[in-house]
Every structure is written in structure tokens, then in C-alpha cells.
Amino acid sequence: MRALAIYAHPDDSEVASAGTLAAWARAGCEVTVISAARGEKGAGGSGRMLAKRRASEARAAAELIGVARWECLGLDDGEVENTRELRSQLVEVIRRFAPEVVVSSDPTAVFFGSSYVNHRDHREIGWAVLDAVSPAAGSSSYFPEAGPPHRVGELWLSGTLEPNHWFDIAATIDVKVAALACHGSQLIDVIDGISEVSGADSLVAEVVRSRAAADGVAGGMALAESYRRLMPA
Ligand SMILES: [Zn+2]
């Protein structure tokens, strides 16, 4: 009925789980997406102008996916920390939206292959979400000022090195491609000189499809998003 995706940056939920969220939204699930940071250190500029552009890109993507609401916690990009204050904000959000499922980043993933170091913000938000979900949100002993306790049934962690669950996104891959294409400011690195009008969209489609196909191999699906799925006690 209700799903809450909490990520560090304005495009992270699209990269990780747009196919899953779109499928849930189509099935009538109320999907909320939270970006912890404003994304002002991303590609395509810096500072307030970029943060503003990225918020509007994220809102456009959210609309395509069928997300009911998109919110930004307004943290500084690159400065996300698993602090008491962040956990209290997350607990408030979890209790307010009362989701059955929370989707976020697997904080234990540090290296992907030999060329990619997982962004510190992705790890920090992942730890903060874990701590907020279990035990804090479900216990009145934690942050009593943040609303009545709510127990989250499932935690789906993307960007994981230890997936145990695959979600078939064949029916929503086109939505994922279109949602990622909304993040024009961040495509500058990806397209590297290819004009946004002529080649970017097909390149995004190619990258998204090949990653989904690679994810699908272990899950026995043509196109998938993979997760470490937990059911916190
Ligand atoms: Zn990110």
C-alpha cells in the first residue's frame, strides 16, 4: 500500500529502483521518495542553482514514475552523516508515511569492482536508514516527539554486493529510462560531449537496459533491479 524510498541524492532512487517504484505505483501503491541532500556538488555546475535544477529534475522524474510525493531534507551534498538529528528526521518521515516497505542504499557496499568507490553519502544514508527503521521508528522509546511508532515490514537495499531478491522491471524499463533522462544535469558526465538532443536519450536507454540485463542474470529475469531484502524483527 505504501512504500518509502530514502536516498542521498536527487537521482539515486531513479538509478537504483525506478523500475520497482514505477511497478508499485502502477499497482496502486502510494510511493514517497526522499532525497537527503540537495545534490549541489553533482555534475553540471554547483551551488544553489544546481540544487534548484536538480530538485525540478527529480520532481519531473517522480511524476513519470507515479511517485505520490518527493521531498528533500535539504542536507549539504557530500556532508550526509548518520547523526542523531538525521535519524530523528528519518524516524519522523517513516512514522508520518507509515510505509510497509522502505527502500534505500546498502551501506555495506564500499567498492564495486576495481573502479568504483561507493559515495560516502550513499553509505551514510544507508546506515541512518537502517538505524531509523530498526529499532527506532517502531519503538516509542526512541524520538517520542516524532509521532506514533511505526514498524516497517521490509527493507529493500539497492546498490548491494549481496543481493537476495530480484524485481522484474521488464514492464517498467521504459519508465526508468525516461525518468533517468529527466536528470539532464547529471548526464553531462555520462554523455561526454554527445549533444543532449541527438544522442543522450538513446545512450541512457542503452546503459539502463544493459545494467538491468546484467542484474537480471542472477535472478533469472531478462531485466531486473536487485536488492538485499530484509524483514527486520
Ligand atoms: Zn548519489
Boltz pocket constraint, residues with backbone or C-beta under 6 A from the ligand:
constraints:
  - pocket:
      binder: B
      contacts: [[A, 8], [A, 9], [A, 11], [A, 12], [A, 119], [A, 122]]
      max_distance: 6.0
